[in-house]
Amino acid sequence: MSQALNLKGVSKGWPSGETALQDVDLALASGEFVSIVGPSGCGKSTLLRIVAGLDTPTSGEVSVKAQTTEFVFQDPTLLPWLTVLENVSLPLVLAGERNDDVARSSLSEVGLAADIDKLPRELSGGMKMRTSVARALVTKPDLFLLDEPFSAVDELRREDLNRMLLSLHDQRRFACLLVTHSVNEAVLLGDRVLLMSNNPGRMAAEVHIPIPRSERFERRFDQDFVSLTRAVAMALRGSSL
């Protein structure tokens, strides 16, 4: 299977002398969905920023083989004076390739086909995140980077957004790195869950999720799913897997 991303020995230090990341190795196959969990401040977001080219490592190699990468942040960062359709079209407009049909198709995929003329102030938190995801979809990315995108919405909307993300991945088969503080979300969505340690940030453990993705929601209260979630939670607390 081809690779979308390969990191070897990636470290990141700050002028203060603090080391955010140390010797991080990470390979992501095309079409693979990997969740990353770890304590606050362990360098998860820094890692995504390095992959996206928004920051540079102090040392190590970063090889992004995906042709198009999109970053979805925790804040949907919608322009308040633009409609939903105009916000989603923005990446194409900036590239000189505006295509409202593509934007409408992306909005339909995230369940907002009837809301294209609304302004951001008229949207719920969940709808804003759907708009942000639709905006990322218009470039047909091979690699999605998601930095706690659903953490600001309530539990019910978060479940709906997780279902949406699973469906989009099944249809589009992009590679995906998801940073989340939710162990349940990490297990629900990822083919693998990577656990990062703190001070400095390192890859400390890996848990493979053998439950078919198509069965995750229906089986999330079954003993095998609960056991996987418990294993990840225990690893985060320093227990052995």
N, C-alpha and C positions, 0 to 999 in steps of 0.2 A: 504494500500500500504506500502511495506517495505521501510525503510529508508536507504539511502546511507551515510548520514552524520547528526550529531546532535551536535550543540555547545550550551553550557549553561553557561552564565555569563562569557564569555571569555574576559579577560583583558590582556593588554601587556604594561609594562612600561620599560623605558630605564634607564640605570645607571645615566643619566643626570637629572633624575627626571621627564622627559616628559612622558606623558601617550599617547601611540599610539592608543590603543583600550580600551574601557570600557564597561563591561557588555553586550557583544554581544551574542545574542541568534540567532541561525539559524538552521533550519531543512530543509534538502534536501531529497526528496523522490527518490527512484530508478527510473531512467529514466526521471527525471525532469530536465529542463533547466532553470537556474536562472541567470539573469544578475545583476551585482552590479555596481552602478555608485555613484560618489561622488567627491568632490573637491580634487585637488592634495594634497597629504600629509595626507589624512584622514585615512590611514591605510588599504586601500583595498588590496594592495600587501602583507602587513604584515599578513593580515587575510589568504590569500591563502597560504603563506609560513607556517603558523601554521597548516593549514589543511593538507598540504603535509608532515608535520613532519620535515621541514627544519628550523623551529624555535619553541620555546616553549612558551606557555602563562605564564604570571605571576600568573594568577589565572583562575579558571573556568575549565570546563570539555569539552574535545574534544573526540567525539566518531565517528571514521570513520569505517563504517560497510561494505564499498565496499572492495572487495578482492584485486583489483588492481587499483591503482591511477596513473595517468600520468599528468605531468605538462608541458604545452606549454607556453614558455616565449615569450616576445616581440622580443628578438633576437633569430633567429633560431638555433644558436650555432652548426652549421655543421662543421665537421672536414674537413679542406680544401684539405687534401691529399687523402681523401676517395671519391669514387664515390657516386652517389645518392643511389644506391642499398646498398653499404657498410655502408653508414650513417644510412639508415633505418634499416638495419640488426643489428646494433650495440647493442641495448638492448638484443637481443637474443644471440649474441656472448658473451656478458658479463655474461649472465646467463648460458652459456655453452649449449645453445639450438639453435644454428644457423639454420635457415630454410629460404633459399632464396625464396622459393615458397610463404611463408607467407609475406615476404617483398615485393615481386612482386605484390601480391594481394592487399596489402595496398597502394602501389604506383598506382595501377590501380584505386582504389577507389577515389584517390585524383587527378586523371587525368594526371599522370606522367608515364604511362606505356612505353612511347617511349623515356624516358629520363634517364633510369636507369644507363647508362654508363657515364653520364656527371659528371664533377666535380663542386663543388659549385660556382666557379668563372664563370662558363658558364650559371648560372641560373639567372633569374630576381628575384626581391624581392618577388614577389608573388609565384614563383616556389620554392624559398627557404622555404617560410612558408608552402607550401604544403608538402615539404619534411619533415619538422619538425613535421607536423601533422601525416604524414604517419609513421614516426618513433614511435610516441606515440601509434598509432593504433596496432602495431605488438604484443603488450602484451595483446591485447583484454581487455582494461581497463573498469571497471565498473563506474569509476569516472574520469572525465576530469576537470582539473583546467587550465583555460586560462587567462593569464595576459596580456591584451592588445595585442593580438597576431598579429592583422592586422593594427596597428596604423601607421606603417612605409611605407605602400604601398599607391598608389594613389587610388582615389575614385572608378574608374572602376574596378581595380583589387580587391579592398576591397569588392565590391558587388559580384564579382565572388567567393571570398573566403567565404563570408557569405552564398551564395547559397550552396557551397560545405559543409559547416558545418551543415546547416539545413538538407541536404541530408544524411550526415553521421549519424546524430543523429536519423533521421527517420529510418535508416537501423539498427543501432546498439543499439539504446535505452540506451546509457550510461547516467548516471547522469552528469550534467555539471554546473560548476560555472564559469561564464565569467565576468572578470573585464574589463570595457571599459570606455573611456571618451566620447564616442559617444552615445548620447541619442537615436538617430535613430537606431543604431545597437542594443542597449539594448532592445528596443521595438520590433525590427524585429525578434530577436532570442529568447527572453526569454518567458517562461510561466509566470514568475513573474519578476518584476524589483524591487530590493531593493536599497534604497537610504541611503547613509551614510553621517552623519554630521561630522564636523571637531572639533578638539581640546576639548576633545579627540574623536576618531572615535567611533560612535555609529550607530546602525540601527535606522534611523529616520522615514522612511516611506516605504510603500510597495504598488506597483501598479500591479494588476493582468491584464494580457493581454488576453482578451476573444476571439480575432480573431484567428481562426484556423491557425496553423502554415503553413499548406499547401497553405494558401491563402495570406500569409503576403506580398510577393513580388508584387503580382498582385494588392493588396489593399493598398499599402503603401502611395499612394497619395489620398486615399479616406478620407472623413471627419472624420470617426471614428478612423482611424489610426493616422491622424494628431492631433486629439484631445488628444489621449493617449500620443503622443510624447510631446505635449504642456504641459500636466499635469505633466509629469516627469520633463520637463525643468523648469517649474514654482516651483516645489517642491525643485529642486536644488538651486533655487534662494531664497528659504525661504518662498515662497507663499504656501497657503493651497491648498490641492488637491481638 
